[in-house]
Amino acid sequence: MLIGPVAAALIARWITFRSIDVTHLILAQNNLGDEGVDKLINAISMSKSLVCVDISQNSLTPKCA
């Protein structure tokens, strides 16, 4: 099941506002695209507990980098 960019926004909100220590965020092969990763960037950068993030194979373009 692919989650896509809409669910990525919900995950970002969860990471940012729930104060739950997430250490691993595995979102490989979920059709996030640039839009979905863009929604996750701030949450990922603000997290103090994340040690591993996998967003491989999500149809990302050089624009996302």
C-alpha positions as CSV (number, residue, x, y, z in Angstrom):
1,M,0.0,0.0,0.0
2,L,1.4,3.4,-1.0
3,I,0.9,6.3,1.3
4,G,1.7,9.3,-1.1
5,P,2.1,13.0,-0.3
6,V,-1.1,13.5,1.6
7,A,-0.2,10.9,4.2
8,A,3.3,12.3,4.3
9,A,1.8,15.6,5.5
10,L,0.0,13.8,8.3
11,I,3.1,11.9,9.4
12,A,5.0,15.2,9.5
13,R,2.3,16.7,11.7
14,W,2.4,13.7,13.9
15,I,6.2,13.9,14.3
16,T,6.1,17.7,15.0
17,F,3.1,17.9,17.4
18,R,2.9,14.6,19.3
19,S,6.1,14.8,21.2
20,I,6.7,11.1,20.6
21,D,10.3,9.9,20.2
22,V,10.5,8.3,16.8
23,T,13.9,6.9,16.1
24,H,13.3,5.3,12.7
25,L,11.1,6.5,9.9
26,I,11.0,4.0,7.0
27,L,9.0,5.3,4.1
28,A,10.7,3.6,1.2
29,Q,8.7,2.8,-1.9
30,N,5.6,4.9,-1.0
31,N,5.2,7.2,-3.9
32,L,5.9,10.3,-1.8
33,G,7.4,12.2,-4.7
34,D,8.9,15.6,-4.2
35,E,5.7,17.0,-2.7
36,G,5.6,14.4,0.0
37,V,9.2,14.7,1.0
38,D,8.8,18.5,1.0
39,K,6.1,18.1,3.6
40,L,8.4,15.9,5.8
41,I,11.5,18.0,5.7
42,N,10.7,20.4,8.5
43,A,9.5,17.7,10.8
44,I,12.6,15.6,10.2
45,S,14.9,18.5,10.8
46,M,13.1,19.4,14.1
47,S,13.1,15.9,15.5
48,K,15.7,15.3,18.2
49,S,15.1,11.5,18.2
50,L,15.3,10.4,14.6
51,V,18.5,8.5,13.8
52,C,17.4,6.8,10.5
53,V,15.2,8.1,7.7
54,D,14.6,6.0,4.6
55,I,12.8,7.7,1.7
56,S,14.4,5.7,-1.0
57,Q,12.6,4.7,-4.2
58,N,9.9,7.4,-4.0
59,S,10.1,8.9,-7.5
60,L,12.2,11.9,-6.3
61,T,13.7,14.3,-8.7
62,P,16.9,16.5,-8.4
63,K,14.5,19.3,-7.4
64,C,13.9,17.5,-4.1
65,A,17.6,17.5,-3.2
